[in-house]
Amino acid sequence: MGKLILLILGLSIAGMSLASASRKLEEDAIATRDGDLVITFVGHGSLMFRHKDKVIHIDPVSAETDYGRLPKADIILITHEHFDHLDIEALKILKKEGTRIVMSESCSDKCPGGTVMKNGGKIDVLGYAVEAVPAYNIRNKRPDGQPFHPKGRGNGYVLTIGGKKVYVAGDTENTPEMKALRGIDIAFLPMNLPYTMTPEMAADAARAFKPGILYPYHYGETDTAELVNLLKDETSIEVRIRKLK
């Protein structure tokens, strides 16, 4: 019986991996002052950006797609060390000569050789300005009282791409640092419970820093329609729903 259960589980996982590999990934193209920013919605917290001749992967995880079918990375950004954001096997596939890996300090033990950014840090990577925004829980905690994401361990990132400011929040709640952001053109806010935000938290943050385009991502089973409804009167914010469970 035990072997049968393991066989069924193995087949199930293999089926999910095959489905992820063959799934057509959605893309949006957004005009910048020097060419389109093409966003590929890989899945969960994994994204790919292409701009001019550069490819930027964010939190690539093999369970979300076959990375052997995607272009290799000029830049890889890793928000934090959890398995659904840091995947060494995906990094091996995507790395090429000259690939720059930027990560939070919590990733450094698992991924030596990258550039560590602490909360609040600002650097230039291959001509793109990158700022690390604190990503952490305030309310949502484990049974032992510890937050799922303690302050100081994870980064969100603001990238300036062709004059557009793109904020990828990582695993976080609606923190004061997030709500203090200004001039964000495109934002990705996580919305899966109990680890990140409720739709109400995401809407609260969006009302504060008013991104031009808002993509909920990393949203698990959360109903994204709730966020759309909460922000229906915010005419300056366009909420776009893409497949990013």
C-alpha positions as CSV (number, residue, x, y, z in Angstrom):
1,M,0.0,0.0,0.0
2,G,2.8,2.4,0.9
3,K,4.6,1.8,-2.4
4,L,1.3,2.4,-4.3
5,I,0.7,5.7,-2.5
6,L,4.3,6.8,-3.3
7,L,3.8,5.8,-7.0
8,I,0.5,7.7,-7.2
9,L,2.2,10.8,-5.5
10,G,5.1,10.6,-7.9
11,L,2.9,10.4,-10.9
12,S,0.8,13.3,-9.6
13,I,3.9,15.5,-9.1
14,A,5.3,14.5,-12.5
15,G,1.9,15.4,-14.1
16,M,1.9,18.8,-12.4
17,S,5.5,19.4,-13.5
18,L,4.6,18.5,-17.1
19,A,1.6,20.8,-17.0
20,S,3.7,23.6,-15.7
21,A,6.3,23.1,-18.4
22,S,3.8,23.0,-21.3
23,R,1.6,25.8,-20.1
24,K,1.7,28.8,-22.3
25,L,2.9,31.8,-20.3
26,E,1.0,35.1,-20.4
27,E,2.9,38.2,-21.4
28,D,2.2,42.0,-21.3
29,A,4.3,44.6,-23.2
30,I,4.5,48.0,-21.6
31,A,6.1,50.9,-23.5
32,T,9.1,52.7,-21.9
33,R,11.1,55.6,-23.2
34,D,13.6,53.2,-24.8
35,G,11.6,50.2,-25.9
36,D,9.0,47.8,-24.5
37,L,9.3,46.1,-21.2
38,V,7.9,42.6,-21.8
39,I,6.6,41.0,-18.6
40,T,6.3,37.2,-18.6
41,F,4.0,35.8,-15.9
42,V,5.8,32.5,-15.1
43,G,3.8,31.5,-12.0
44,H,3.5,32.1,-8.2
45,G,6.3,34.5,-7.3
46,S,8.3,33.9,-10.5
47,L,8.5,36.6,-13.2
48,M,10.6,37.4,-16.2
49,F,11.3,40.8,-17.6
50,R,12.8,41.6,-21.0
51,H,14.0,45.0,-22.0
52,K,16.1,45.8,-25.1
53,D,18.8,43.0,-25.0
54,K,18.5,42.2,-21.3
55,V,16.6,39.4,-19.5
56,I,15.8,39.8,-15.8
57,H,14.4,36.7,-13.9
58,I,12.8,37.2,-10.5
59,D,12.5,34.4,-8.0
60,P,12.8,31.6,-10.7
61,V,11.5,28.3,-9.4
62,S,11.6,25.1,-11.4
63,A,8.1,23.9,-10.3
64,E,6.6,26.8,-12.2
65,T,8.0,26.1,-15.7
66,D,10.7,24.5,-17.7
67,Y,13.4,27.1,-17.5
68,G,15.4,25.4,-20.2
69,R,12.8,26.8,-22.6
70,L,13.3,30.4,-21.4
71,P,16.1,32.8,-22.2
72,K,19.1,32.8,-19.9
73,A,19.4,35.6,-17.4
74,D,21.5,38.8,-17.5
75,I,20.1,39.6,-14.0
76,I,18.4,37.4,-11.4
77,L,16.7,38.9,-8.4
78,I,15.9,36.8,-5.4
79,T,13.7,38.2,-2.7
80,H,14.3,35.7,0.1
81,E,15.4,32.2,1.0
82,H,12.1,30.2,1.0
83,F,12.0,27.2,-1.4
84,D,9.3,28.8,-3.5
85,H,11.5,31.8,-4.2
86,L,15.1,30.5,-4.1
87,D,15.7,27.4,-6.3
88,I,19.3,26.5,-6.9
89,E,18.5,24.2,-9.8
90,A,16.7,27.0,-11.7
91,L,19.6,29.3,-11.1
92,K,22.0,26.7,-12.6
93,I,19.8,26.6,-15.8
94,L,19.5,30.3,-16.1
95,K,23.1,31.4,-15.4
96,K,25.5,32.3,-18.2
97,E,28.8,34.0,-18.3
98,G,28.3,37.5,-16.8
99,T,24.9,36.8,-15.1
100,R,24.4,39.1,-12.1
101,I,22.6,37.6,-9.1
102,V,21.1,40.0,-6.5
103,M,19.7,38.7,-3.3
104,S,18.7,39.3,0.2
105,E,21.2,38.5,2.9
106,S,19.1,35.4,4.0
107,C,20.0,33.8,0.7
108,S,23.8,34.1,0.9
109,D,24.4,30.7,2.6
110,K,22.5,28.8,-0.1
111,C,23.7,30.9,-3.0
112,P,27.3,32.1,-2.5
113,G,28.8,34.6,-5.0
114,G,25.8,36.8,-5.6
115,T,25.4,40.5,-4.6
116,V,23.8,40.9,-1.2
117,M,21.4,43.8,-0.8
118,K,20.2,44.9,2.7
119,N,16.9,46.6,3.2
120,G,17.1,50.1,1.9
121,G,20.1,49.5,-0.3
122,K,20.5,51.0,-3.8
123,I,22.8,49.7,-6.5
124,D,23.2,49.9,-10.3
125,V,23.1,46.5,-12.1
126,L,23.9,46.5,-15.8
127,G,22.5,50.0,-16.2
128,Y,19.3,49.4,-14.1
129,A,18.8,51.1,-10.8
130,V,17.7,48.6,-8.1
131,E,16.4,49.5,-4.7
132,A,15.8,46.9,-1.9
133,V,12.5,47.6,0.0
134,P,11.9,45.7,3.3
135,A,9.6,42.8,3.0
136,Y,8.1,41.4,6.2
137,N,5.0,40.4,8.2
138,I,3.5,42.6,10.9
139,R,0.3,40.6,11.7
140,N,0.6,37.2,10.1
141,K,2.6,34.8,12.4
142,R,3.4,31.2,12.9
143,P,1.9,29.3,15.9
144,D,5.0,30.1,18.0
145,G,4.4,33.8,17.5
146,Q,7.3,34.4,15.0
147,P,6.3,36.2,11.8
148,F,6.4,34.1,8.6
149,H,8.8,36.7,7.2
150,P,10.8,38.5,9.9
151,K,11.9,42.1,9.2
152,G,15.3,42.3,7.7
153,R,15.4,38.9,6.0
154,G,13.6,39.6,2.8
155,N,13.7,42.2,0.0
156,G,11.2,43.6,-2.4
157,Y,12.8,45.4,-5.3
158,V,12.1,48.6,-7.2
159,L,13.7,48.5,-10.6
160,T,14.0,51.5,-12.9
161,I,13.6,50.2,-16.5
162,G,13.4,52.7,-19.3
163,G,12.2,55.4,-17.0
164,K,9.5,53.1,-15.5
165,K,9.6,52.2,-11.8
166,V,8.6,48.6,-11.3
167,Y,8.1,47.3,-7.7
168,V,8.1,43.6,-7.0
169,A,7.2,43.3,-3.4
170,G,8.3,39.8,-2.4
171,D,6.6,38.1,0.6
172,T,5.3,41.0,2.7
173,E,2.4,42.8,4.2
174,N,1.4,46.4,3.7
175,T,4.3,47.8,5.6
176,P,5.0,51.5,6.2
177,E,8.0,51.3,3.8
178,M,5.8,50.0,1.1
179,K,3.1,52.6,1.7
180,A,5.7,55.4,1.5
181,L,6.8,54.5,-2.0
182,R,6.2,57.1,-4.7
183,G,6.2,57.2,-8.4
184,I,5.7,53.5,-9.0
185,D,4.4,52.7,-12.5
186,I,4.0,49.0,-12.1
187,A,3.6,47.0,-8.9
188,F,3.4,43.3,-8.0
189,L,1.8,42.7,-4.6
190,P,1.5,39.3,-3.0
191,M,-1.9,38.1,-1.7
192,N,-1.7,34.6,-0.4
193,L,-2.8,33.8,3.1
194,P,-1.6,33.4,5.8
195,Y,1.8,34.3,4.5
196,T,1.4,37.7,3.0
197,M,-1.6,40.0,2.4
198,T,-5.3,39.9,2.4
199,P,-7.1,41.7,-0.5
200,E,-7.9,44.5,2.0
201,M,-4.2,44.9,2.9
202,A,-3.2,45.0,-0.7
203,A,-5.8,47.6,-1.5
204,D,-4.7,49.7,1.5
205,A,-1.1,49.7,0.3
206,A,-2.2,50.5,-3.3
207,R,-4.3,53.4,-2.2
208,A,-1.2,54.8,-0.3
209,F,1.4,54.6,-3.1
210,K,-0.9,54.5,-6.1
211,P,0.9,52.4,-8.7
212,G,-0.3,53.1,-12.3
213,I,-0.7,49.3,-13.0
214,L,-1.2,46.8,-10.2
215,Y,-0.7,43.1,-10.6
216,P,-1.6,40.8,-7.7
217,Y,0.8,37.9,-7.7
218,H,1.7,35.0,-5.5
219,Y,-2.0,34.8,-4.7
220,G,-2.6,31.1,-4.2
221,E,-6.3,30.5,-3.7
222,T,-7.2,34.1,-2.8
223,D,-10.0,35.5,-4.9
224,T,-8.4,38.3,-7.0
225,A,-11.9,39.7,-7.8
226,E,-12.0,41.0,-4.2
227,L,-9.0,43.3,-4.9
228,V,-10.6,44.5,-8.1
229,N,-13.8,45.3,-6.3
230,L,-12.0,47.1,-3.4
231,L,-10.1,49.3,-5.9
232,K,-12.9,49.9,-8.4
233,D,-13.2,53.6,-7.4
234,E,-9.4,54.2,-7.7
235,T,-9.4,55.5,-11.2
236,S,-5.6,56.1,-11.2
237,I,-4.9,52.4,-10.5
238,E,-5.4,49.8,-13.2
239,V,-5.7,46.3,-11.7
240,R,-4.6,43.6,-14.0
241,I,-5.2,39.9,-13.2
242,R,-2.8,37.3,-14.8
243,K,-2.2,33.6,-14.1
244,L,0.3,33.7,-11.2
245,K,-1.0,31.3,-8.6
